[in-house]
Amino acid sequence: MTKPACPMCEMTDVLDHADRWECLTCGHEWERETATAEARVVKDAHGTILADGDSVTLIKDLKLKGGSQVLKGGTKAKGIRLVDGDHEISCKIDGSAIGLKACFVKKA
């Protein structure tokens, strides 16, 4: 989860307490519930917004880490899930669970 900006000074240097946020710059404190959490928007390689359950197609060949397997461009993944982290998309391709970056797919 990304830290919110301070509502008083709009700086992003904030401390994460169990029930509140505290700005290191101005000292302002506010409750976690009132912190504005922006909805994460994930876009494919062409700028189309993706959502859970969408189908995507790989736009180029991708070599998988830890092996010699290559996912060919044009391979389709159905029923994707958007997740937080380095790889925004979690899906199954050919029965294997794969994490993909959104910049390598287009909405099908």
Phi and psi restraints in degrees (value plus and minus 20) as a CYANA .aco file:
   2 THR   PHI    -105.2   -65.2
   2 THR   PSI     129.8   169.8
   3 LYS   PHI     -99.4   -59.4
   3 LYS   PSI     122.3   162.3
   4 PRO   PHI     -98.4   -58.4
   4 PRO   PSI     144.0   184.0
   5 ALA   PHI    -103.7   -63.7
   5 ALA   PSI     129.8   169.8
   6 CYS   PHI     -84.5   -44.5
   6 CYS   PSI     111.7   151.7
   7 PRO   PHI     -90.4   -50.4
   7 PRO   PSI     -37.2     2.8
   8 MET   PHI    -108.4   -68.4
   8 MET   PSI     -72.7   -32.7
   9 CYS   PHI    -130.4   -90.4
   9 CYS   PSI     -26.4    13.6
  10 GLU   PHI      43.9    83.9
  10 GLU   PSI       1.9    41.9
  11 MET   PHI    -106.2   -66.2
  11 MET   PSI     135.8   175.8
  12 THR   PHI    -122.7   -82.7
  12 THR   PSI     -12.6    27.4
  13 ASP   PHI    -104.5   -64.5
  13 ASP   PSI      66.9   106.9
  14 VAL   PHI    -144.3  -104.3
  14 VAL   PSI     128.3   168.3
  15 LEU   PHI    -112.3   -72.3
  15 LEU   PSI     122.8   162.8
  16 ASP   PHI    -122.3   -82.3
  16 ASP   PSI      80.6   120.6
  17 HIS   PHI    -116.3   -76.3
  17 HIS   PSI     148.8   188.8
  18 ALA   PHI     -81.5   -41.5
  18 ALA   PSI     -59.1   -19.1
  19 ASP   PHI    -140.2  -100.2
  19 ASP   PSI     -20.7    19.3
  20 ARG   PHI    -174.5  -134.5
  20 ARG   PSI     147.7   187.7
  21 TRP   PHI    -128.3   -88.3
  21 TRP   PSI     129.6   169.6
  22 GLU   PHI    -155.9  -115.9
  22 GLU   PSI     106.9   146.9
  23 CYS   PHI    -100.3   -60.3
  23 CYS   PSI     109.5   149.5
  24 LEU   PHI     -96.6   -56.6
  24 LEU   PSI     -44.0    -4.0
  25 THR   PHI     -98.8   -58.8
  25 THR   PSI     -72.8   -32.8
  26 CYS   PHI    -129.9   -89.9
  26 CYS   PSI     -29.3    10.7
  27 GLY   PHI      63.8   103.8
  27 GLY   PSI     -17.5    22.5
  28 HIS   PHI     -86.6   -46.6
  28 HIS   PSI     118.7   158.7
  29 GLU   PHI    -139.3   -99.3
  29 GLU   PSI     122.4   162.4
  30 TRP   PHI    -167.4  -127.4
  30 TRP   PSI     136.8   176.8
  31 GLU   PHI     -89.7   -49.7
  31 GLU   PSI     130.3   170.3
  32 ARG   PHI     -83.1   -43.1
  32 ARG   PSI     -59.6   -19.6
  33 GLU   PHI     -83.4   -43.4
  33 GLU   PSI     -51.4   -11.4
  34 THR   PHI    -107.3   -67.3
  34 THR   PSI     -25.8    14.2
  35 ALA   PHI     -88.6   -48.6
  35 ALA   PSI     111.9   151.9
  36 THR   PHI     -99.1   -59.1
  36 THR   PSI      98.7   138.7
  37 ALA   PHI    -121.8   -81.8
  37 ALA   PSI      93.1   133.1
  38 GLU   PHI     -95.1   -55.1
  38 GLU   PSI     118.2   158.2
  39 ALA   PHI     -90.0   -50.0
  39 ALA   PSI     113.7   153.7
  40 ARG   PHI     -97.4   -57.4
  40 ARG   PSI     111.1   151.1
  41 VAL   PHI    -131.1   -91.1
  41 VAL   PSI     102.6   142.6
  42 VAL   PHI    -130.1   -90.1
  42 VAL   PSI     106.2   146.2
  43 LYS   PHI    -137.0   -97.0
  43 LYS   PSI     125.6   165.6
  44 ASP   PHI     -98.9   -58.9
  44 ASP   PSI    -192.5  -152.5
  45 ALA   PHI     -83.1   -43.1
  45 ALA   PSI     -42.9    -2.9
  46 HIS   PHI    -122.3   -82.3
  46 HIS   PSI     -15.5    24.5
  47 GLY   PHI      70.1   110.1
  47 GLY   PSI     -12.8    27.2
  48 THR   PHI    -100.0   -60.0
  48 THR   PSI     114.4   154.4
  49 ILE   PHI     -93.8   -53.8
  49 ILE   PSI     111.4   151.4
  50 LEU   PHI    -120.4   -80.4
  50 LEU   PSI     132.5   172.5
  51 ALA   PHI    -157.0  -117.0
  51 ALA   PSI     143.0   183.0
  52 ASP   PHI     -77.4   -37.4
  52 ASP   PSI     117.3   157.3
  53 GLY   PHI      71.9   111.9
  53 GLY   PSI     -28.9    11.1
  54 ASP   PHI     -88.1   -48.1
  54 ASP   PSI     142.5   182.5
  55 SER   PHI    -126.7   -86.7
  55 SER   PSI     119.5   159.5
  56 VAL   PHI    -149.8  -109.8
  56 VAL   PSI     139.0   179.0
  57 THR   PHI    -144.9  -104.9
  57 THR   PSI     116.4   156.4
  58 LEU   PHI     -88.6   -48.6
  58 LEU   PSI     119.1   159.1
  59 ILE   PHI    -115.9   -75.9
  59 ILE   PSI     -31.9     8.1
  60 LYS   PHI    -173.2  -133.2
  60 LYS   PSI     145.9   185.9
  61 ASP   PHI     -86.8   -46.8
  61 ASP   PSI     116.6   156.6
  62 LEU   PHI    -145.2  -105.2
  62 LEU   PSI     106.3   146.3
  63 LYS   PHI    -106.4   -66.4
  63 LYS   PSI     111.0   151.0
  64 LEU   PHI    -103.2   -63.2
  64 LEU   PSI     119.9   159.9
  65 LYS   PHI     -90.0   -50.0
  65 LYS   PSI     125.6   165.6
  66 GLY   PHI      61.2   101.2
  66 GLY   PSI      -8.8    31.2
  67 GLY   PHI    -185.3  -145.3
  67 GLY   PSI    -196.2  -156.2
  68 SER   PHI    -124.5   -84.5
  68 SER   PSI     -14.1    25.9
  69 GLN   PHI     -93.2   -53.2
  69 GLN   PSI     122.6   162.6
  70 VAL   PHI    -145.0  -105.0
  70 VAL   PSI     110.8   150.8
  71 LEU   PHI    -110.0   -70.0
  71 LEU   PSI     102.5   142.5
  72 LYS   PHI     -97.1   -57.1
  72 LYS   PSI     126.2   166.2
  73 GLY   PHI     -80.2   -40.2
  73 GLY   PSI     120.0   160.0
  74 GLY   PHI      75.9   115.9
  74 GLY   PSI     -27.6    12.4
  75 THR   PHI     -88.7   -48.7
  75 THR   PSI     114.8   154.8
  76 LYS   PHI    -122.9   -82.9
  76 LYS   PSI     119.8   159.8
  77 ALA   PHI    -141.1  -101.1
  77 ALA   PSI     106.5   146.5
  78 LYS   PHI    -123.9   -83.9
  78 LYS   PSI     129.5   169.5
  79 GLY   PHI      42.8    82.8
  79 GLY   PSI      34.6    74.6
  80 ILE   PHI     -92.6   -52.6
  80 ILE   PSI     140.2   180.2
  81 ARG   PHI    -144.3  -104.3
  81 ARG   PSI     111.7   151.7
  82 LEU   PHI    -107.6   -67.6
  82 LEU   PSI     110.3   150.3
  83 VAL   PHI    -150.4  -110.4
  83 VAL   PSI     141.2   181.2
  84 ASP   PHI    -103.0   -63.0
  84 ASP   PSI     131.7   171.7
  85 GLY   PHI     106.4   146.4
  85 GLY   PSI    -189.1  -149.1
  86 ASP   PHI     -86.6   -46.6
  86 ASP   PSI     -61.0   -21.0
  87 HIS   PHI    -122.0   -82.0
  87 HIS   PSI      96.5   136.5
  88 GLU   PHI     -97.4   -57.4
  88 GLU   PSI     -39.6     0.4
  89 ILE   PHI    -137.9   -97.9
  89 ILE   PSI     111.7   151.7
  90 SER   PHI    -135.2   -95.2
  90 SER   PSI     109.0   149.0
  91 CYS   PHI    -176.1  -136.1
  91 CYS   PSI     158.3   198.3
  92 LYS   PHI    -139.2   -99.2
  92 LYS   PSI     111.4   151.4
  93 ILE   PHI    -147.5  -107.5
  93 ILE   PSI     101.8   141.8
  94 ASP   PHI      34.9    74.9
  94 ASP   PSI      16.8    56.8
  95 GLY   PHI      61.9   101.9
  95 GLY   PSI     -21.6    18.4
  96 SER   PHI    -125.2   -85.2
  96 SER   PSI     115.0   155.0
  97 ALA   PHI     -93.3   -53.3
  97 ALA   PSI     107.7   147.7
  98 ILE   PHI    -151.8  -111.8
  98 ILE   PSI     123.9   163.9
  99 GLY   PHI    -127.1   -87.1
  99 GLY   PSI     108.1   148.1
 100 LEU   PHI    -142.6  -102.6
 100 LEU   PSI     131.5   171.5
 101 LYS   PHI    -108.7   -68.7
 101 LYS   PSI     122.0   162.0
 102 ALA   PHI     -85.0   -45.0
 102 ALA   PSI     -43.4    -3.4
 103 CYS   PHI     -91.6   -51.6
 103 CYS   PSI     -28.7    11.3
 104 PHE   PHI    -125.7   -85.7
 104 PHE   PSI     -11.2    28.8
 105 VAL   PHI    -150.8  -110.8
 105 VAL   PSI     140.2   180.2
 106 LYS   PHI    -149.5  -109.5
 106 LYS   PSI     129.7   169.7
 107 LYS   PHI     -86.7   -46.7
 107 LYS   PSI     112.7   152.7
